[in-house]
Amino acid sequence: MRGLYHMASQRRARHGHEGRPVKAEGPPPPSSPWEFRFRAFVSFIIYFVGFSAGWAIDGMLGGAGVPTYVLLGRRWGGAGIHAIAAIIAAFAVAGFLMRWWGSSYHQAGVVFGRRIETGTLTASGPYRYVRNPLYLGSMLQAVGISALGPPPATALILIAFTAFIYRLIFLEERQLRATQGDAYARYCAQVPRLVPRLRPGMLLETGQRPNTLYGFVTELGSFGFAVWLSYLGFVNPDERSRTFIALFYVAIALFIVGGVLNRRMSAAASARR
């Protein structure tokens, strides 16, 4: 939800003569709750426990650990399995593109920062359609990734991940309402929380331009997972293939590299300010 917009009535109060966003005046923001500061780790735990418990439950129910996407598609044979695999790959690609778009409108260090950013609201890019494009992208990728496990794992991951995403959203909204007041309330009335509107909200565009290179570097991990599932969906729908397994480790490596590069860019940006 970082990098949000403000309403037209707020622009003169919060922007200089050249329209550049500036930080809001007022007391410093409160410290961020632990679940926000460690949200990447909590997400990993959700996936790990969800898959582990899901396979265990599936075994107790007499299942053979067959992935959800295979169960959904095999009634139509191999073509059906391939079609469902392509659908979950499309979810993963859409999630990456949504996160890339949203991350491109943030300054270095914001996306994976450990503090809820509430000082600046910006009316640009995907935030005119949905208040939380990054969380929406994560949920789209969760649909694709969770379908690799048996149905109990898919259900556990989606339920836990959705609950966690809403917990993060409510934490951010509480601080934004406290610091931005009526401007943020009017913004919420214009732009939905997670289901995008078809047309942009009636908000004043601040002229902020996306930094697509920074956005892509920030989202190297989600790019890796999109490629991983794309191989399954568009090349070989067998989750046991060596290439598919190798691409999983590549995705993990890209996530780590993206985190390291993001911290370095954040440090460089802080040094320039």
C-alpha positions, 0 to 999 in steps of 0.5 A, a space after each residue: 500500500 506504499 506509494 498511495 495517492 492523495 486527493 486533489 485537495 491535498 496536492 497544494 498542501 503536500 507538493 512543491 511548486 514543481 509537483 514533486 511529492 514531499 513528506 507529510 509534516 507531523 509526528 514520526 510514524 509509530 514503529 511497525 508491528 513484527 508481522 509487517 517487519 518480518 512479512 517475507 519470513 512469515 510468507 515462507 512459513 505459510 508455504 512451508 507449513 501449508 505444503 507439509 501439513 497438506 501432504 500429511 493430511 492428504 495421506 491420512 485421507 487416503 490421497 496419493 499427494 496428487 497436485 491440485 492442478 492435476 486433479 482438476 485437469 485429468 478428467 480431460 486427459 493430458 490436454 486437460 492437465 496441460 490446460 490447468 497448468 497453463 491457467 496457474 502459470 497465467 496467475 503467476 505471470 499476472 502476479 509478477 506483472 502486477 507487482 512489477 508495475 506497483 514496485 516501479 512507482 516506489 523509491 528504493 527500499 520501500 517495497 521490502 522496507 521494515 517500516 510502514 511508509 505513511 508520509 507521502 501519497 502518490 496518485 500514479 500507476 496501479 494505485 489508481 485502480 487498486 490500493 494494494 497492487 503488491 499484495 494483489 500480485 502476491 495473492 495471484 502468485 499464491 494461487 498458482 504456487 499452492 496448486 502444486 500441492 494436493 487439495 489440502 495444501 492448496 486450501 491451507 496455503 490460500 486460507 492462511 495467506 489470504 488472512 495474513 495479507 488482510 492482516 498486513 493491509 489492516 495494519 497499514 490502513 490503521 496507520 495511514 488513517 491516523 497520519 493522513 486523515 480525511 485525505 486517505 478516507 476519500 482515497 479509500 472511497 475512490 479505490 478498492 482494497 484488492 479487487 481492481 476497478 476497471 477505470 482509474 479513480 478520480 484522483 489527481 495524477 501527480 506526474 510520478 514516473 515509474 522506474 521500471 528497472 528498479 521495479 524489475 530488480 525488486 521483483 526478481 523473486 516473483 519473476 523467477 517464480 513466474 518463469 518457474 510456473 510458466 515452464 510447467 504451464 507452457 512447456 512441460 506440465 510434469 512437476 517432477 521434471 528435472 528442469 522444473 525442479 532446477 527452475 525452482 532453485 533458480 527462483 529462490 536464488 533470484 529472490 535472494 539476489 533481488 533482496 541483496 540488490 534492493 538493500 544496496 539500492 536503498 543504502 545508495 539512495 539514503 546516502 544521496 538524500 
